[in-house]
Amino acid sequence: MSWETGVIQRQPGVVEAPFDEVLVVLNEDLDYLGLDEVGQRIWEILDEPRTLDAVVGTLLDEYDVERADCERDVTAFLDALAEHKLVARA
């Protein structure tokens, strides 16, 4: 899926719970994903619908990472979230 256009939003009905150092996010079908520190930060950024550029821009302000690497990694992460029906393009 291409995330470069449109707005990314969390799917309704997703439940989240901290477990040790991981945040577990669970959809209505009981499909879940464990998020590490950076994954948790992206999930927090998506508390409101955002564009890919807005997510990447926030991460670039907070982490020492190159834009191309950040865009690639965020896109892959969003693909994983979408595969687990946790986010979608609005």
Backbone as numpy.savetxt, mean C-alpha at the origin, in Angstrom:
# Nx Ny Nz CAx CAy CAz Cx Cy Cz
-1.40 -4.50 -13.20 -2.25 -3.32 -13.20 -1.36 -2.09 -13.20
-1.76 -1.10 -13.94 -1.01 0.15 -13.96 -1.56 1.09 -12.90
-0.69 1.53 -12.02 -1.08 2.42 -10.93 -0.75 3.87 -11.25
-0.17 4.12 -12.42 0.29 5.46 -12.76 -0.84 6.45 -12.98
-2.03 5.95 -13.29 -3.17 6.84 -13.47 -4.24 6.50 -12.43
-5.04 7.45 -12.11 -6.13 7.21 -11.17 -5.68 7.30 -9.73
-6.61 7.01 -8.87 -6.40 7.12 -7.43 -6.46 5.72 -6.82
-5.60 5.48 -5.87 -5.53 4.19 -5.19 -6.26 4.34 -3.86
-7.10 3.36 -3.54 -7.81 3.42 -2.27 -7.87 2.03 -1.63
-7.97 2.04 -0.32 -8.18 0.79 0.41 -9.56 0.25 0.06
-9.66 -1.06 0.05 -10.97 -1.69 -0.16 -11.78 -1.59 1.13
-13.09 -1.43 1.02 -13.92 -1.38 2.22 -13.93 -2.75 2.92
-14.08 -2.72 4.22 -14.19 -3.95 4.99 -12.87 -4.58 5.39
-11.75 -3.94 5.07 -10.45 -4.48 5.45 -10.22 -4.24 6.94
-9.78 -5.29 7.61 -9.48 -5.22 9.04 -7.98 -5.29 9.21
-7.45 -4.56 10.18 -6.02 -4.59 10.43 -5.75 -4.84 11.90
-4.64 -5.53 12.17 -4.27 -5.82 13.56 -2.76 -5.96 13.65
-2.15 -5.31 14.64 -0.71 -5.47 14.83 -0.41 -6.86 15.40
0.69 -7.44 14.95 1.15 -8.74 15.45 2.66 -8.69 15.47
3.25 -8.62 16.66 4.68 -8.39 16.82 5.05 -7.12 16.06
5.99 -7.21 15.13 6.42 -6.03 14.38 5.72 -5.92 13.03
4.72 -6.75 12.81 4.02 -6.82 11.53 2.59 -6.33 11.73
2.07 -5.64 10.72 0.66 -5.28 10.71 -0.03 -6.24 9.75
-1.00 -6.98 10.24 -1.74 -7.92 9.41 -3.01 -7.22 8.92
-3.21 -7.24 7.60 -4.42 -6.68 7.00 -5.20 -7.83 6.37
-6.50 -7.85 6.63 -7.36 -8.98 6.28 -8.58 -8.47 5.54
-8.88 -9.07 4.38 -10.05 -8.63 3.63 -11.28 -9.45 4.03
-12.42 -9.15 3.43 -13.67 -9.82 3.77 -13.66 -11.31 3.43
-12.80 -11.72 2.49 -12.69 -13.13 2.12 -11.69 -13.87 3.00
-11.20 -13.20 4.03 -10.20 -13.74 4.97 -8.85 -13.96 4.30
-8.59 -13.26 3.22 -7.28 -13.26 2.58 -6.47 -12.16 3.26
-5.25 -12.45 3.66 -4.50 -11.48 4.45 -3.08 -11.32 3.95
-2.45 -10.28 4.44 -1.07 -9.97 4.11 -0.43 -9.34 5.34
0.79 -9.72 5.65 1.54 -9.11 6.75 2.43 -8.00 6.20
2.36 -6.83 6.82 3.11 -5.67 6.33 4.26 -5.34 7.26
5.45 -5.18 6.68 6.62 -4.76 7.45 6.54 -3.24 7.66
7.60 -2.66 8.17 7.61 -1.24 8.50 7.27 -0.34 7.31
7.90 -0.58 6.18 7.63 0.26 5.00 6.23 -0.02 4.46
5.85 -1.28 4.44 4.49 -1.63 4.03 3.44 -0.96 4.90
3.71 -0.93 6.20 2.80 -0.26 7.13 2.71 1.23 6.82
3.85 1.82 6.48 3.85 3.25 6.16 3.02 3.52 4.91
3.17 2.69 3.90 2.38 2.86 2.68 0.89 2.69 3.01
0.58 1.71 3.83 -0.82 1.48 4.24 -1.36 2.72 4.96
-0.55 3.32 5.82 -0.96 4.55 6.51 -1.20 5.69 5.52
-0.32 5.83 4.55 -0.47 6.88 3.54 -1.79 6.70 2.79
-2.18 5.45 2.59 -3.42 5.15 1.87 -4.66 5.22 2.75
-4.54 5.84 3.92 -5.72 6.01 4.77 -6.76 6.89 4.06
-6.31 7.66 3.10 -7.19 8.41 2.20 -6.76 8.07 0.78
-7.68 8.06 -0.18 -7.30 7.76 -1.56 -6.18 8.70 -2.04
-5.19 8.13 -2.70 -4.03 8.89 -3.17 -3.58 8.37 -4.54
-2.87 9.21 -5.25 -2.25 8.79 -6.51 -0.92 8.10 -6.20
-0.42 7.36 -7.16 0.90 6.74 -7.02 1.95 7.81 -6.77
1.85 8.92 -7.51 2.82 10.00 -7.36 2.80 10.57 -5.94
1.63 10.68 -5.33 1.53 11.19 -3.96 2.15 10.22 -2.97
1.92 8.92 -3.15 2.51 7.91 -2.26 4.03 7.95 -2.38
4.52 7.93 -3.61 5.97 7.95 -3.84 6.57 9.24 -3.29
5.93 10.38 -3.52 6.43 11.65 -3.03 6.58 11.67 -1.52
5.61 11.13 -0.82 5.68 11.06 0.65 6.85 10.20 1.08
7.01 9.04 0.44 8.10 8.13 0.81 9.46 8.74 0.50
9.56 9.48 -0.61 10.83 10.12 -0.95 11.22 11.17 0.10
10.22 11.81 0.69 10.48 12.78 1.76 10.95 12.11 3.04
10.55 10.87 3.26 10.81 10.19 4.52 11.95 9.17 4.48
12.29 8.66 3.30 13.31 7.62 3.18 14.38 8.05 2.18
15.57 7.54 2.36 16.68 7.79 1.45 16.63 6.74 0.34
15.92 7.05 -0.72 15.72 6.10 -1.82 15.60 6.88 -3.12
16.05 6.27 -4.20 15.94 6.89 -5.52 14.50 6.77 -6.02
14.04 7.77 -6.76 12.66 7.79 -7.26 12.33 6.53 -8.06
13.18 6.13 -8.96 12.89 4.96 -9.81 12.75 3.70 -8.97
13.63 3.54 -7.98 13.55 2.37 -7.11 12.26 2.41 -6.28
11.93 3.58 -5.77 10.74 3.75 -4.96 9.49 3.44 -5.78
9.40 3.98 -6.97 8.24 3.74 -7.83 8.10 2.25 -8.15
9.21 1.61 -8.46 9.19 0.17 -8.78 8.71 -0.64 -7.57
9.27 -0.34 -6.40 8.92 -1.10 -5.20 7.48 -0.84 -4.75
7.04 0.41 -4.82 5.66 0.73 -4.43 4.69 0.08 -5.40
4.99 0.11 -6.69 4.12 -0.54 -7.68 4.00 -2.03 -7.40
5.11 -2.69 -7.12 5.08 -4.12 -6.81 4.27 -4.38 -5.53
4.43 -3.51 -4.54 3.68 -3.65 -3.29 2.19 -3.46 -3.53
1.82 -2.45 -4.32 0.41 -2.22 -4.63 -0.17 -3.41 -5.40
0.62 -4.00 -6.28 0.16 -5.21 -6.98 -0.15 -6.33 -5.99
0.71 -6.50 -4.98 0.48 -7.53 -3.97 -0.77 -7.22 -3.15
-0.95 -5.95 -2.77 -2.15 -5.56 -2.04 -3.40 -5.82 -2.88
-3.34 -5.49 -4.17 -4.49 -5.69 -5.05 -4.78 -7.17 -5.23
-3.75 -7.98 -5.34 -3.92 -9.42 -5.47 -4.68 -10.00 -4.27
-4.46 -9.43 -3.12 -5.14 -9.87 -1.90 -6.43 -9.08 -1.64
-6.86 -8.32 -2.65 -8.10 -7.53 -2.59 -8.12 -6.56 -1.41
-6.98 -5.91 -1.19 -6.86 -4.95 -0.10 -6.91 -3.51 -0.59
-6.52 -3.27 -1.84 -6.61 -1.95 -2.47 -7.14 -2.10 -3.88
-7.60 -0.99 -4.43 -8.06 -0.96 -5.82 -7.87 0.46 -6.34
-7.95 0.59 -7.63 -7.91 1.91 -8.24 -9.33 2.46 -8.26
-9.47 3.69 -7.80 -10.81 4.31 -7.73 -11.22 4.81 -9.10
